[in-house]
Amino acid sequence: MSDFRQAQNQAHPNKTNILMSAITWVFILILIMQIWLLTASLNTTLGGDHSIAWPAFFFSTALFVGGALLLRYLPDPLRKPKN
């Protein structure tokens, strides 16, 4: 078990709730940025300017990877159900 997980297990429940809220808001922000990026790049591409397509794709991929890495820091009860 990593030091982060040990510290998280020993943390006060309010600290875990604050951590979960912060990660959730950052995740929502990443999702909003991806939707905006998709809309803006589609409007630009359909308007005839194709120079934005590849940079938008790479930035969207970077946002996706960042969101996927962010999921690692969610508290345990949210990632896997307890039996």
PDB file of N, CA, C and O in Angstrom:
ATOM      1  N   MET A   1       0.849  -1.173   0.000  1.00  0.00           N
ATOM      2  CA  MET A   1       0.000   0.000   0.000  1.00  0.00           C
ATOM      3  C   MET A   1       0.891   1.232   0.000  1.00  0.00           C
ATOM      4  O   MET A   1       1.868   1.307   0.746  1.00  0.00           O
ATOM      5  N   SER A   2       0.550   2.185  -0.835  1.00  0.00           N
ATOM      6  CA  SER A   2       1.378   3.382  -0.955  1.00  0.00           C
ATOM      7  C   SER A   2       1.194   4.296   0.244  1.00  0.00           C
ATOM      8  O   SER A   2       0.238   4.159   1.007  1.00  0.00           O
ATOM      9  N   ASP A   3       2.127   5.233   0.400  1.00  0.00           N
ATOM     10  CA  ASP A   3       2.029   6.188   1.499  1.00  0.00           C
ATOM     11  C   ASP A   3       0.777   7.042   1.378  1.00  0.00           C
ATOM     12  O   ASP A   3       0.178   7.418   2.385  1.00  0.00           O
ATOM     13  N   PHE A   4       0.382   7.350   0.150  1.00  0.00           N
ATOM     14  CA  PHE A   4      -0.831   8.142  -0.058  1.00  0.00           C
ATOM     15  C   PHE A   4      -2.050   7.404   0.469  1.00  0.00           C
ATOM     16  O   PHE A   4      -2.893   8.001   1.139  1.00  0.00           O
ATOM     17  N   ARG A   5      -2.154   6.108   0.175  1.00  0.00           N
ATOM     18  CA  ARG A   5      -3.299   5.318   0.641  1.00  0.00           C
ATOM     19  C   ARG A   5      -3.294   5.189   2.166  1.00  0.00           C
ATOM     20  O   ARG A   5      -4.352   5.253   2.792  1.00  0.00           O
ATOM     21  N   GLN A   6      -2.128   5.010   2.761  1.00  0.00           N
ATOM     22  CA  GLN A   6      -2.065   4.917   4.222  1.00  0.00           C
ATOM     23  C   GLN A   6      -2.499   6.220   4.865  1.00  0.00           C
ATOM     24  O   GLN A   6      -3.249   6.216   5.841  1.00  0.00           O
ATOM     25  N   ALA A   7      -2.036   7.318   4.330  1.00  0.00           N
ATOM     26  CA  ALA A   7      -2.433   8.618   4.868  1.00  0.00           C
ATOM     27  C   ALA A   7      -3.921   8.848   4.659  1.00  0.00           C
ATOM     28  O   ALA A   7      -4.582   9.435   5.516  1.00  0.00           O
ATOM     29  N   GLN A   8      -4.447   8.404   3.554  1.00  0.00           N
ATOM     30  CA  GLN A   8      -5.863   8.594   3.285  1.00  0.00           C
ATOM     31  C   GLN A   8      -6.723   7.753   4.222  1.00  0.00           C
ATOM     32  O   GLN A   8      -7.785   8.199   4.656  1.00  0.00           O
ATOM     33  N   ASN A   9      -6.274   6.541   4.537  1.00  0.00           N
ATOM     34  CA  ASN A   9      -7.023   5.682   5.445  1.00  0.00           C
ATOM     35  C   ASN A   9      -7.011   6.234   6.868  1.00  0.00           C
ATOM     36  O   ASN A   9      -7.958   6.010   7.622  1.00  0.00           O
ATOM     37  N   GLN A  10      -5.961   6.946   7.243  1.00  0.00           N
ATOM     38  CA  GLN A  10      -5.865   7.502   8.582  1.00  0.00           C
ATOM     39  C   GLN A  10      -6.485   8.887   8.680  1.00  0.00           C
ATOM     40  O   GLN A  10      -6.645   9.415   9.780  1.00  0.00           O
ATOM     41  N   ALA A  11      -6.835   9.479   7.549  1.00  0.00           N
ATOM     42  CA  ALA A  11      -7.344  10.845   7.532  1.00  0.00           C
ATOM     43  C   ALA A  11      -8.732  10.915   8.153  1.00  0.00           C
ATOM     44  O   ALA A  11      -9.477   9.936   8.180  1.00  0.00           O
ATOM     45  N   HIS A  12      -9.046  12.069   8.636  1.00  0.00           N
ATOM     46  CA  HIS A  12     -10.368  12.339   9.172  1.00  0.00           C
ATOM     47  C   HIS A  12     -11.370  12.285   8.024  1.00  0.00           C
ATOM     48  O   HIS A  12     -11.032  12.683   6.910  1.00  0.00           O
ATOM     49  N   PRO A  13     -12.601  11.802   8.260  1.00  0.00           N
ATOM     50  CA  PRO A  13     -13.573  11.704   7.164  1.00  0.00           C
ATOM     51  C   PRO A  13     -13.825  13.029   6.444  1.00  0.00           C
ATOM     52  O   PRO A  13     -14.073  13.026   5.238  1.00  0.00           O
ATOM     53  N   ASN A  14     -13.767  14.163   7.152  1.00  0.00           N
ATOM     54  CA  ASN A  14     -13.985  15.444   6.493  1.00  0.00           C
ATOM     55  C   ASN A  14     -12.888  15.744   5.484  1.00  0.00           C
ATOM     56  O   ASN A  14     -13.156  16.325   4.433  1.00  0.00           O
ATOM     57  N   LYS A  15     -11.653  15.353   5.794  1.00  0.00           N
ATOM     58  CA  LYS A  15     -10.555  15.566   4.848  1.00  0.00           C
ATOM     59  C   LYS A  15     -10.758  14.728   3.597  1.00  0.00           C
ATOM     60  O   LYS A  15     -10.471  15.179   2.488  1.00  0.00           O
ATOM     61  N   THR A  16     -11.252  13.511   3.771  1.00  0.00           N
ATOM     62  CA  THR A  16     -11.519  12.654   2.625  1.00  0.00           C
ATOM     63  C   THR A  16     -12.649  13.239   1.795  1.00  0.00           C
ATOM     64  O   THR A  16     -12.596  13.189   0.566  1.00  0.00           O
ATOM     65  N   ASN A  17     -13.679  13.798   2.444  1.00  0.00           N
ATOM     66  CA  ASN A  17     -14.782  14.411   1.715  1.00  0.00           C
ATOM     67  C   ASN A  17     -14.314  15.631   0.926  1.00  0.00           C
ATOM     68  O   ASN A  17     -14.745  15.841  -0.207  1.00  0.00           O
ATOM     69  N   ILE A  18     -13.440  16.428   1.517  1.00  0.00           N
ATOM     70  CA  ILE A  18     -12.912  17.595   0.824  1.00  0.00           C
ATOM     71  C   ILE A  18     -12.060  17.160  -0.367  1.00  0.00           C
ATOM     72  O   ILE A  18     -12.146  17.754  -1.441  1.00  0.00           O
ATOM     73  N   LEU A  19     -11.251  16.138  -0.181  1.00  0.00           N
ATOM     74  CA  LEU A  19     -10.436  15.609  -1.276  1.00  0.00           C
ATOM     75  C   LEU A  19     -11.319  15.097  -2.404  1.00  0.00           C
ATOM     76  O   LEU A  19     -11.059  15.365  -3.577  1.00  0.00           O
ATOM     77  N   MET A  20     -12.370  14.356  -2.043  1.00  0.00           N
ATOM     78  CA  MET A  20     -13.273  13.833  -3.059  1.00  0.00           C
ATOM     79  C   MET A  20     -13.978  14.968  -3.797  1.00  0.00           C
ATOM     80  O   MET A  20     -14.135  14.909  -5.017  1.00  0.00           O
ATOM     81  N   SER A  21     -14.401  15.994  -3.072  1.00  0.00           N
ATOM     82  CA  SER A  21     -15.066  17.128  -3.708  1.00  0.00           C
ATOM     83  C   SER A  21     -14.126  17.864  -4.656  1.00  0.00           C
ATOM     84  O   SER A  21     -14.520  18.230  -5.763  1.00  0.00           O
ATOM     85  N   ALA A  22     -12.898  18.078  -4.231  1.00  0.00           N
ATOM     86  CA  ALA A  22     -11.923  18.783  -5.076  1.00  0.00           C
ATOM     87  C   ALA A  22     -11.630  17.990  -6.346  1.00  0.00           C
ATOM     88  O   ALA A  22     -11.598  18.559  -7.437  1.00  0.00           O
ATOM     89  N   ILE A  23     -11.419  16.701  -6.215  1.00  0.00           N
ATOM     90  CA  ILE A  23     -11.140  15.863  -7.380  1.00  0.00           C
ATOM     91  C   ILE A  23     -12.353  15.820  -8.305  1.00  0.00           C
ATOM     92  O   ILE A  23     -12.202  15.847  -9.526  1.00  0.00           O
ATOM     93  N   THR A  24     -13.545  15.752  -7.736  1.00  0.00           N
ATOM     94  CA  THR A  24     -14.759  15.740  -8.545  1.00  0.00           C
ATOM     95  C   THR A  24     -14.903  17.026  -9.335  1.00  0.00           C
ATOM     96  O   THR A  24     -15.253  16.990 -10.515  1.00  0.00           O
ATOM     97  N   TRP A  25     -14.635  18.176  -8.700  1.00  0.00           N
ATOM     98  CA  TRP A  25     -14.745  19.459  -9.403  1.00  0.00           C
ATOM     99  C   TRP A  25     -13.690  19.601 -10.495  1.00  0.00           C
ATOM    100  O   TRP A  25     -13.978  20.151 -11.558  1.00  0.00           O
ATOM    101  N   VAL A  26     -12.496  19.124 -10.258  1.00  0.00           N
ATOM    102  CA  VAL A  26     -11.464  19.168 -11.302  1.00  0.00           C
ATOM    103  C   VAL A  26     -11.855  18.248 -12.457  1.00  0.00           C
ATOM    104  O   VAL A  26     -11.655  18.591 -13.622  1.00  0.00           O
ATOM    105  N   PHE A  27     -12.408  17.091 -12.137  1.00  0.00           N
ATOM    106  CA  PHE A  27     -12.857  16.165 -13.166  1.00  0.00           C
ATOM    107  C   PHE A  27     -13.986  16.782 -13.994  1.00  0.00           C
ATOM    108  O   PHE A  27     -14.004  16.631 -15.216  1.00  0.00           O
ATOM    109  N   ILE A  28     -14.926  17.474 -13.345  1.00  0.00           N
ATOM    110  CA  ILE A  28     -16.009  18.162 -14.056  1.00  0.00           C
ATOM    111  C   ILE A  28     -15.441  19.267 -14.934  1.00  0.00           C
ATOM    112  O   ILE A  28     -15.902  19.456 -16.060  1.00  0.00           O
ATOM    113  N   LEU A  29     -14.451  19.996 -14.442  1.00  0.00           N
ATOM    114  CA  LEU A  29     -13.817  21.044 -15.230  1.00  0.00           C
ATOM    115  C   LEU A  29     -13.148  20.460 -16.484  1.00  0.00           C
ATOM    116  O   LEU A  29     -13.245  21.038 -17.567  1.00  0.00           O
ATOM    117  N   ILE A  30     -12.480  19.331 -16.336  1.00  0.00           N
ATOM    118  CA  ILE A  30     -11.859  18.669 -17.493  1.00  0.00           C
ATOM    119  C   ILE A  30     -12.928  18.254 -18.494  1.00  0.00           C
ATOM    120  O   ILE A  30     -12.741  18.412 -19.700  1.00  0.00           O
ATOM    121  N   LEU A  31     -14.044  17.726 -18.008  1.00  0.00           N
ATOM    122  CA  LEU A  31     -15.127  17.323 -18.900  1.00  0.00           C
ATOM    123  C   LEU A  31     -15.702  18.524 -19.648  1.00  0.00           C
ATOM    124  O   LEU A  31     -15.948  18.444 -20.851  1.00  0.00           O
ATOM    125  N   ILE A  32     -15.917  19.631 -18.946  1.00  0.00           N
ATOM    126  CA  ILE A  32     -16.432  20.846 -19.588  1.00  0.00           C
ATOM    127  C   ILE A  32     -15.445  21.359 -20.631  1.00  0.00           C
ATOM    128  O   ILE A  32     -15.854  21.786 -21.711  1.00  0.00           O
ATOM    129  N   MET A  33     -14.149  21.320 -20.319  1.00  0.00           N
ATOM    130  CA  MET A  33     -13.146  21.769 -21.286  1.00  0.00           C
ATOM    131  C   MET A  33     -13.149  20.889 -22.528  1.00  0.00           C
ATOM    132  O   MET A  33     -12.981  21.391 -23.639  1.00  0.00           O
ATOM    133  N   GLN A  34     -13.337  19.578 -22.357  1.00  0.00           N
ATOM    134  CA  GLN A  34     -13.364  18.693 -23.516  1.00  0.00           C
ATOM    135  C   GLN A  34     -14.593  18.958 -24.378  1.00  0.00           C
ATOM    136  O   GLN A  34     -14.497  18.931 -25.605  1.00  0.00           O
ATOM    137  N   ILE A  35     -15.742  19.212 -23.765  1.00  0.00           N
ATOM    138  CA  ILE A  35     -16.949  19.513 -24.537  1.00  0.00           C
ATOM    139  C   ILE A  35     -16.775  20.824 -25.291  1.00  0.00           C
ATOM    140  O   ILE A  35     -17.139  20.927 -26.462  1.00  0.00           O
ATOM    141  N   TRP A  36     -16.214  21.829 -24.613  1.00  0.00           N
ATOM    142  CA  TRP A  36     -15.981  23.108 -25.280  1.00  0.00           C
ATOM    143  C   TRP A  36     -14.998  22.945 -26.434  1.00  0.00           C
ATOM    144  O   TRP A  36     -15.207  23.501 -27.513  1.00  0.00           O
ATOM    145  N   LEU A  37     -13.935  22.190 -26.214  1.00  0.00           N
ATOM    146  CA  LEU A  37     -12.931  21.977 -27.252  1.00  0.00           C
ATOM    147  C   LEU A  37     -13.534  21.261 -28.454  1.00  0.00           C
ATOM    148  O   LEU A  37     -13.242  21.618 -29.595  1.00  0.00           O
ATOM    149  N   LEU A  38     -14.362  20.264 -28.214  1.00  0.00           N
ATOM    150  CA  LEU A  38     -15.010  19.548 -29.305  1.00  0.00           C
ATOM    151  C   LEU A  38     -15.921  20.481 -30.093  1.00  0.00           C
ATOM    152  O   LEU A  38     -15.896  20.478 -31.324  1.00  0.00           O
ATOM    153  N   THR A  39     -16.721  21.275 -29.396  1.00  0.00           N
ATOM    154  CA  THR A  39     -17.632  22.198 -30.070  1.00  0.00           C
ATOM    155  C   THR A  39     -16.873  23.248 -30.869  1.00  0.00           C
ATOM    156  O   THR A  39     -17.207  23.506 -32.026  1.00  0.00           O
ATOM    157  N   ALA A  40     -15.867  23.848 -30.272  1.00  0.00           N
ATOM    158  CA  ALA A  40     -15.102  24.891 -30.955  1.00  0.00           C
ATOM    159  C   ALA A  40     -14.354  24.337 -32.167  1.00  0.00           C
ATOM    160  O   ALA A  40     -14.325  24.970 -33.222  1.00  0.00           O
ATOM    161  N   SER A  41     -13.757  23.167 -32.019  1.00  0.00           N
ATOM    162  CA  SER A  41     -13.008  22.606 -33.151  1.00  0.00           C
ATOM    163  C   SER A  41     -13.941  22.158 -34.269  1.00  0.00           C
ATOM    164  O   SER A  41     -13.598  22.299 -35.443  1.00  0.00           O
ATOM    165  N   LEU A  42     -15.113  21.620 -33.932  1.00  0.00           N
ATOM    166  CA  LEU A  42     -16.059  21.241 -34.984  1.00  0.00           C
ATOM    167  C   LEU A  42     -16.580  22.462 -35.726  1.00  0.00           C
ATOM    168  O   LEU A  42     -16.683  22.442 -36.952  1.00  0.00           O
ATOM    169  N   ASN A  43     -16.909  23.522 -34.999  1.00  0.00           N
ATOM    170  CA  ASN A  43     -17.379  24.741 -35.661  1.00  0.00           C
ATOM    171  C   ASN A  43     -16.315  25.319 -36.584  1.00  0.00           C
ATOM    172  O   ASN A  43     -16.622  25.758 -37.692  1.00  0.00           O
ATOM    173  N   THR A  44     -15.072  25.318 -36.134  1.00  0.00           N
ATOM    174  CA  THR A  44     -13.985  25.854 -36.946  1.00  0.00           C
ATOM    175  C   THR A  44     -13.731  24.976 -38.166  1.00  0.00           C
ATOM    176  O   THR A  44     -13.548  25.482 -39.274  1.00  0.00           O
ATOM    177  N   THR A  45     -13.719  23.671 -37.963  1.00  0.00           N
ATOM    178  CA  THR A  45     -13.459  22.745 -39.067  1.00  0.00           C
ATOM    179  C   THR A  45     -14.581  22.787 -40.097  1.00  0.00           C
ATOM    180  O   THR A  45     -14.321  22.767 -41.300  1.00  0.00           O
ATOM    181  N   LEU A  46     -15.828  22.846 -39.629  1.00  0.00           N
ATOM    182  CA  LEU A  46     -16.952  22.922 -40.567  1.00  0.00           C
ATOM    183  C   LEU A  46     -16.991  24.265 -41.292  1.00  0.00           C
ATOM    184  O   LEU A  46     -17.570  24.375 -42.373  1.00  0.00           O
ATOM    185  N   GLY A  47     -16.377  25.280 -40.696  1.00  0.00           N
ATOM    186  CA  GLY A  47     -16.293  26.582 -41.340  1.00  0.00           C
ATOM    187  C   GLY A  47     -15.219  26.648 -42.414  1.00  0.00           C
ATOM    188  O   GLY A  47     -15.135  27.642 -43.135  1.00  0.00           O
ATOM    189  N   GLY A  48     -14.402  25.623 -42.537  1.00  0.00           N
ATOM    190  CA  GLY A  48     -13.414  25.580 -43.596  1.00  0.00           C
ATOM    191  C   GLY A  48     -11.969  25.674 -43.139  1.00  0.00           C
ATOM    192  O   GLY A  48     -11.060  25.503 -43.951  1.00  0.00           O
ATOM    193  N   ASP A  49     -11.731  25.941 -41.860  1.00  0.00           N
ATOM    194  CA  ASP A  49     -10.356  26.046 -41.355  1.00  0.00           C
ATOM    195  C   ASP A  49      -9.967  24.711 -40.723  1.00  0.00           C
ATOM    196  O   ASP A  49     -10.416  24.389 -39.623  1.00  0.00           O
ATOM    197  N   HIS A  50      -9.141  23.941 -41.409  1.00  0.00           N
ATOM    198  CA  HIS A  50      -8.767  22.609 -40.932  1.00  0.00           C
ATOM    199  C   HIS A  50      -7.473  22.601 -40.116  1.00  0.00           C
ATOM    200  O   HIS A  50      -6.996  21.532 -39.735  1.00  0.00           O
ATOM    201  N   SER A  51      -6.906  23.759 -39.847  1.00  0.00           N
ATOM    202  CA  SER A  51      -5.629  23.802 -39.128  1.00  0.00           C
ATOM    203  C   SER A  51      -5.801  23.538 -37.632  1.00  0.00           C
ATOM    204  O   SER A  51      -4.811  23.303 -36.940  1.00  0.00           O
ATOM    205  N   ILE A  52      -7.008  23.569 -37.125  1.00  0.00           N
ATOM    206  CA  ILE A  52      -7.232  23.393 -35.687  1.00  0.00           C
ATOM    207  C   ILE A  52      -7.508  21.930 -35.321  1.00  0.00           C
ATOM    208  O   ILE A  52      -7.502  21.591 -34.138  1.00  0.00           O
ATOM    209  N   ALA A  53      -7.744  21.077 -36.284  1.00  0.00           N
ATOM    210  CA  ALA A  53      -8.179  19.709 -36.007  1.00  0.00           C
ATOM    211  C   ALA A  53      -7.146  18.902 -35.218  1.00  0.00           C
ATOM    212  O   ALA A  53      -7.490  18.319 -34.190  1.00  0.00           O
ATOM    213  N   TRP A  54      -5.896  18.853 -35.669  1.00  0.00           N
ATOM    214  CA  TRP A  54      -4.892  18.034 -34.972  1.00  0.00           C
ATOM    215  C   TRP A  54      -4.494  18.607 -33.612  1.00  0.00           C
ATOM    216  O   TRP A  54      -4.386  17.840 -32.656  1.00  0.00           O
ATOM    217  N   PRO A  55      -4.271  19.922 -33.476  1.00  0.00           N
ATOM    218  CA  PRO A  55      -3.975  20.432 -32.129  1.00  0.00           C
ATOM    219  C   PRO A  55      -5.124  20.190 -31.140  1.00  0.00           C
ATOM    220  O   PRO A  55      -4.887  19.902 -29.967  1.00  0.00           O
ATOM    221  N   ALA A  56      -6.353  20.306 -31.617  1.00  0.00           N
ATOM    222  CA  ALA A  56      -7.511  20.048 -30.749  1.00  0.00           C
ATOM    223  C   ALA A  56      -7.551  18.577 -30.343  1.00  0.00           C
ATOM    224  O   ALA A  56      -7.867  18.254 -29.198  1.00  0.00           O
ATOM    225  N   PHE A  57      -7.231  17.693 -31.278  1.00  0.00           N
ATOM    226  CA  PHE A  57      -7.200  16.267 -30.969  1.00  0.00           C
ATOM    227  C   PHE A  57      -6.151  15.955 -29.900  1.00  0.00           C
ATOM    228  O   PHE A  57      -6.429  15.226 -28.948  1.00  0.00           O
ATOM    229  N   PHE A  58      -4.943  16.512 -30.060  1.00  0.00           N
ATOM    230  CA  PHE A  58      -3.883  16.234 -29.083  1.00  0.00           C
ATOM    231  C   PHE A  58      -4.209  16.822 -27.715  1.00  0.00           C
ATOM    232  O   PHE A  58      -3.935  16.192 -26.694  1.00  0.00           O
ATOM    233  N   PHE A  59      -4.789  18.016 -27.680  1.00  0.00           N
ATOM    234  CA  PHE A  59      -5.158  18.620 -26.402  1.00  0.00           C
ATOM    235  C   PHE A  59      -6.283  17.827 -25.742  1.00  0.00           C
ATOM    236  O   PHE A  59      -6.275  17.643 -24.525  1.00  0.00           O
ATOM    237  N   SER A  60      -7.242  17.359 -26.523  1.00  0.00           N
ATOM    238  CA  SER A  60      -8.329  16.544 -25.982  1.00  0.00           C
ATOM    239  C   SER A  60      -7.792  15.227 -25.427  1.00  0.00           C
ATOM    240  O   SER A  60      -8.248  14.756 -24.384  1.00  0.00           O
ATOM    241  N   THR A  61      -6.823  14.633 -26.126  1.00  0.00           N
ATOM    242  CA  THR A  61      -6.201  13.406 -25.633  1.00  0.00           C
ATOM    243  C   THR A  61      -5.464  13.655 -24.320  1.00  0.00           C
ATOM    244  O   THR A  61      -5.521  12.831 -23.408  1.00  0.00           O
ATOM    245  N   ALA A  62      -4.774  14.786 -24.223  1.00  0.00           N
ATOM    246  CA  ALA A  62      -4.077  15.129 -22.981  1.00  0.00           C
ATOM    247  C   ALA A  62      -5.069  15.336 -21.830  1.00  0.00           C
ATOM    248  O   ALA A  62      -4.797  14.927 -20.701  1.00  0.00           O
ATOM    249  N   LEU A  63      -6.204  15.962 -22.105  1.00  0.00           N
ATOM    250  CA  LEU A  63      -7.231  16.131 -21.075  1.00  0.00           C
ATOM    251  C   LEU A  63      -7.799  14.787 -20.634  1.00  0.00           C
ATOM    252  O   LEU A  63      -8.047  14.572 -19.447  1.00  0.00           O
ATOM    253  N   PHE A  64      -8.005  13.881 -21.595  1.00  0.00           N
ATOM    254  CA  PHE A  64      -8.517  12.556 -21.265  1.00  0.00           C
ATOM    255  C   PHE A  64      -7.544  11.789 -20.380  1.00  0.00           C
ATOM    256  O   PHE A  64      -7.946  11.177 -19.391  1.00  0.00           O
ATOM    257  N   VAL A  65      -6.273  11.825 -20.735  1.00  0.00           N
ATOM    258  CA  VAL A  65      -5.254  11.128 -19.937  1.00  0.00           C
ATOM    259  C   VAL A  65      -5.160  11.752 -18.544  1.00  0.00           C
ATOM    260  O   VAL A  65      -5.024  11.038 -17.550  1.00  0.00           O
ATOM    261  N   GLY A  66      -5.233  13.081 -18.471  1.00  0.00           N
ATOM    262  CA  GLY A  66      -5.212  13.748 -17.166  1.00  0.00           C
ATOM    263  C   GLY A  66      -6.393  13.343 -16.298  1.00  0.00           C
ATOM    264  O   GLY A  66      -6.234  13.127 -15.096  1.00  0.00           O
ATOM    265  N   GLY A  67      -7.569  13.239 -16.890  1.00  0.00           N
ATOM    266  CA  GLY A  67      -8.747  12.795 -16.143  1.00  0.00           C
ATOM    267  C   GLY A  67      -8.627  11.351 -15.695  1.00  0.00           C
ATOM    268  O   GLY A  67      -9.029  11.006 -14.583  1.00  0.00           O
ATOM    269  N   ALA A  68      -8.070  10.498 -16.561  1.00  0.00           N
ATOM    270  CA  ALA A  68      -7.890   9.096 -16.203  1.00  0.00           C
ATOM    271  C   ALA A  68      -6.881   8.950 -15.063  1.00  0.00           C
ATOM    272  O   ALA A  68      -7.073   8.122 -14.172  1.00  0.00           O
ATOM    273  N   LEU A  69      -5.817   9.741 -15.083  1.00  0.00           N
ATOM    274  CA  LEU A  69      -4.832   9.689 -13.988  1.00  0.00           C
ATOM    275  C   LEU A  69      -5.411  10.250 -12.695  1.00  0.00           C
ATOM    276  O   LEU A  69      -5.032   9.827 -11.603  1.00  0.00           O
ATOM    277  N   LEU A  70      -6.320  11.196 -12.821  1.00  0.00           N
ATOM    278  CA  LEU A  70      -6.949  11.800 -11.649  1.00  0.00           C
ATOM    279  C   LEU A  70      -7.826  10.788 -10.903  1.00  0.00           C
ATOM    280  O   LEU A  70      -8.017  10.910  -9.693  1.00  0.00           O
ATOM    281  N   LEU A  71      -8.350   9.810 -11.606  1.00  0.00           N
ATOM    282  CA  LEU A  71      -9.205   8.806 -10.970  1.00  0.00           C
ATOM    283  C   LEU A  71      -8.445   7.983  -9.929  1.00  0.00           C
ATOM    284  O   LEU A  71      -9.056   7.408  -9.028  1.00  0.00           O
ATOM    285  N   ARG A  72      -7.133   7.924 -10.046  1.00  0.00           N
ATOM    286  CA  ARG A  72      -6.327   7.168  -9.078  1.00  0.00           C
ATOM    287  C   ARG A  72      -6.447   7.731  -7.665  1.00  0.00           C
ATOM    288  O   ARG A  72      -6.313   6.998  -6.686  1.00  0.00           O
ATOM    289  N   TYR A  73      -6.697   9.023  -7.566  1.00  0.00           N
ATOM    290  CA  TYR A  73      -6.712   9.678  -6.268  1.00  0.00           C
ATOM    291  C   TYR A  73      -8.091   9.730  -5.625  1.00  0.00           C
ATOM    292  O   TYR A  73      -8.248  10.331  -4.562  1.00  0.00           O
ATOM    293  N   LEU A  74      -9.092   9.113  -6.245  1.00  0.00           N
ATOM    294  CA  LEU A  74     -10.396   9.051  -5.602  1.00  0.00           C
ATOM    295  C   LEU A  74     -10.319   8.120  -4.402  1.00  0.00           C
ATOM    296  O   LEU A  74      -9.582   7.134  -4.438  1.00  0.00           O
ATOM    297  N   PRO A  75     -11.056   8.408  -3.350  1.00  0.00           N
ATOM    298  CA  PRO A  75     -11.048   7.519  -2.184  1.00  0.00           C
ATOM    299  C   PRO A  75     -11.521   6.112  -2.549  1.00  0.00           C
ATOM    300  O   PRO A  75     -12.287   5.936  -3.497  1.00  0.00           O
ATOM    301  N   ASP A  76     -11.068   5.125  -1.802  1.00  0.00           N
ATOM    302  CA  ASP A  76     -11.363   3.724  -2.094  1.00  0.00           C
ATOM    303  C   ASP A  76     -12.851   3.403  -2.228  1.00  0.00           C
ATOM    304  O   ASP A  76     -13.220   2.717  -3.181  1.00  0.00           O
ATOM    305  N   PRO A  77     -13.723   3.855  -1.332  1.00  0.00           N
ATOM    306  CA  PRO A  77     -15.134   3.456  -1.458  1.00  0.00           C
ATOM    307  C   PRO A  77     -15.780   3.886  -2.767  1.00  0.00           C
ATOM    308  O   PRO A  77     -16.767   3.277  -3.179  1.00  0.00           O
ATOM    309  N   LEU A  78     -15.263   4.904  -3.430  1.00  0.00           N
ATOM    310  CA  LEU A  78     -15.861   5.338  -4.679  1.00  0.00           C
ATOM    311  C   LEU A  78     -15.355   4.540  -5.859  1.00  0.00           C
ATOM    312  O   LEU A  78     -16.038   4.452  -6.879  1.00  0.00           O
ATOM    313  N   ARG A  79     -14.182   3.958  -5.746  1.00  0.00           N
ATOM    314  CA  ARG A  79     -13.606   3.228  -6.876  1.00  0.00           C
ATOM    315  C   ARG A  79     -14.034   1.787  -6.920  1.00  0.00           C
ATOM    316  O   ARG A  79     -14.201   1.234  -8.007  1.00  0.00           O
ATOM    317  N   LYS A  80     -14.219   1.151  -5.772  1.00  0.00           N
ATOM    318  CA  LYS A  80     -14.596  -0.256  -5.787  1.00  0.00           C
ATOM    319  C   LYS A  80     -15.614  -0.525  -4.671  1.00  0.00           C
ATOM    320  O   LYS A  80     -15.458  -0.028  -3.556  1.00  0.00           O
ATOM    321  N   PRO A  81     -16.619  -1.284  -4.961  1.00  0.00           N
ATOM    322  CA  PRO A  81     -17.635  -1.562  -3.942  1.00  0.00           C
ATOM    323  C   PRO A  81     -17.094  -2.528  -2.886  1.00  0.00           C
ATOM    324  O   PRO A  81     -16.306  -3.426  -3.183  1.00  0.00           O
ATOM    325  N   LYS A  82     -17.535  -2.318  -1.664  1.00  0.00           N
ATOM    326  CA  LYS A  82     -17.147  -3.229  -0.579  1.00  0.00           C
ATOM    327  C   LYS A  82     -18.136  -4.391  -0.521  1.00  0.00           C
ATOM    328  O   LYS A  82     -19.347  -4.199  -0.628  1.00  0.00           O
ATOM    329  N   ASN A  83     -17.609  -5.572  -0.353  1.00  0.00           N
ATOM    330  CA  ASN A  83     -18.480  -6.759  -0.284  1.00  0.00           C
ATOM    331  C   ASN A  83     -18.746  -7.128   1.138  1.00  0.00           C
ATOM    332  O   ASN A  83     -19.457  -8.098   1.402  1.00  0.00           O
TER     333      ASN A  83
END
